[in-house]
Structure formats: structure tokens, C-alpha cells
Amino acid sequence: MKCGLYKQMNKSIRNLIFTWSIILLSIVLTIIPLPDLINSFRLPWLAMTVIYFSIFNVALIGVLSAWLSGLILDLMAGGLMGENAMILSIISYLSYRFRFQIRVYPIWQIMVVVLLFLALGELLSLWIQGVSGTMNLSIIEWINISIAVIIWPIFMGFIQKMESVFLE
């Protein structure tokens, strides 16, 4: 049963709460401590979330929101300040710019586009690390991107199911 307050909430406010809840959950999944055995295999949850919302739910996520969520991740992860903010802003802009073309693709082509966006984010990260003098080239990051692309349909289906439950 839905409570009275929930019924009275405006749909855009519920959408905003839902979107930022998923973004904050993806930040937590990105920075949560893991055992050493699986710590290296950390998926780019926040980048996947930004790509999803920039393509399929464009009402409340944009370049500024992606930049803010990247800045929050930079603050919490303790990395180079602004690195994730810039990368997520660029990914958000590109996925927002081509959202109409991407939406009509079959799932396997969407997975290829997500692979390109995540690879671009990794290349930008390598470039920023190279400029700052702390470049760390690792095959593990590319394996994480491959795993993220493979689980993309599950991730996309999960968020769509959550949207249908929370926003209806």
C-alpha cells in the first residue's frame, strides 16, 4: 500500500529522488571496501549509471549532475580532484547528445556503445593520470569494462524494473 504522502508527491520529485538514490548507491558500490581478492575487479558503476540516465531518463540527469556526482566520487575516493567529474561530464554529454540514435538500437548495439563510452572514460583517465605523472596502466581496468558491458542488459533491466516499481 502506498501512503498518503507518497501519493501526493509530484512525479518529478519522485523521479529526482529515485535518480539521485541510484547515483548515490552507485557511488557507494564504487568506493565500498572489498576483500583483496576481488578489490581489483571493481566495475564502473557510476559511469554505467550516468550513461543509463543520460540516454533513457534525461529529465533530471545532465552534464552538471554528472559533474557533481563525479566530484562527490572524487571527494569520497580520495583521488585526483576533478578527474571523475570531468570524465563523467564528457560521457554524459556524449550519451545525451546521441540518445535518440542509441535508444532505437537493439541491445547488442547499445552494449557496443556502452563499451565505447566506458573505453573513452578509461582513456581519459589514463590521459589525466599521465599528465599528472601518476599513470598506472593495468589490464584489470579493461577487464572491468568488459565485465560491465557484459552485465549491461542486467543492469539496464534492473534499473528499468526499479523505475516501474518506484515511479508508478
N, C-alpha and C positions, 0 to 999 in steps of 0.2 A: 504494500500500500504506500502511496505517495502522501507525504504530509502536506499540510496546507501551505507552508512556506515554500516548499518545493514547487507546488502548482503555481504559486504567484510569481515565482522568479521569471524574469524575462528570458527568452530563449538565447539572446545574445550574451547575457550574463552567465547562463549555464554553459554556453559554448566557450566563453572565456575561462571559466573555472575549470572546465574539462581540459582545454588545451594546455593551460599552464600546469595543471596537475600531471599530465602526461610528460610535459617538458621537465618538470622537477623530478619526476620518477626516473626519467632517462638520465638526468644529471646524477642522481643517487646511484643508479646502476653503473654509471661510468666511473665513479670515484669510490665505490664501496670496497673495503679491503677484501681480498680473496686469498686463498691459500697459494703458496709459492708455485705449486704445480700448475695451476690454471691462471695465475695472475697475468701471464704474458698474453693469454688469449682473451683479451677484453674487446668486445665488439664496440663499434662506434654508435652507441645508442642515441646520443644526442643528434648526431648528423643524420641518422636514419629518421628520427622524429621530425627534424626540421624539413627534410626532403618530403616526408609524407604530408605534413601540414601545409607546406608551400604549394604542393600540387593539388591535394584533394580538399583542403579546408582553408581557403585563402582569406577568409573573412577576418581572422584575428591573428594570423602569423604573417610576418613580413620581414623585411631586411632588418628593421630596428629591433623587432622581437628576437630574431636570430642572433643579432649582435649582443643584445642584453643577456640572452641565455648563454652565449659563448663567454661573455665577461664573467657571469656567475661561475661557470665551469673553470675559468682561469683562476678566479679567486679561491675556489674550493680545492682545486687540484694543485695549486702552487707552481704552475708552470710559468712560461714567459707571458707576461701580461699583454693581452690583446691578441694572442695567436689564434686561439679558438674563436674569438669574437670575429676576427677578420675572415677566417676560413668559413665559418657558418654563414656570415653575411653574403659572401660570394656564392656559396652553394644555394642559399635561399633565393638570391636574386636570379640565378640561372634556372632553378627549378620553377620559380614563379613565372619567369619570362616565357618558358616553354611549356607551361602547364596544360594549355589546350591541346597541344600536339601529343603530349605524354599521356593524357587521360584516355585517349582513344586507342592506345596501343594494347595489344594482348599482354598478358602478364610476363611472358618471357622477354618481350622488348622493354617493358618497364624495368625488369631486372637488369638488363644491359645498361639502361640509362642510369639506374641507381649505381651500378658498378662504375660508370664514367664519373658521376658526381663524387662518389667516395674516393676514387682514384685521384681526381683533381684535388680533393681536400688533402689527401696524403702527400701529393706532390707539392702543394702549397706549404704544408707543414715542413717538409724537407727543405724547401727553399728558405723559409723563415729560420729554421734551425741552422742552415748553412750560413746565412748572413750573420746570425748572432754568434757563430763559432761553436755551436754545440750539436752539430749534425750527428745523428745516430741512425744509420741505415740498417734496417732489420727486415728480414723476410717475414717475420711474425706479423708485422703490421699489414702486409699484403695478404697473408693467410686470413687475418681477421676480417679484412674487407671481403675476401671471397666467401667466408662463412656468413657474413652479414647479407651478402647478395643471395646466397642460397636460402637463408631463412626469411628473406624479404616477404614472400607471399604469406607466411605465417604471421609475421609482424604486422603486415598490412591488414590481414583478416582480423587479427586481434583488436587492433585499434578501431576498425570499422564496426566490429561487434560491440566494443565498449561505447562507441558513439551512439549506436542504435539503442543500447540499454540506458545510457545516461541522459541522452538528449531527447528521448521520446517521452 
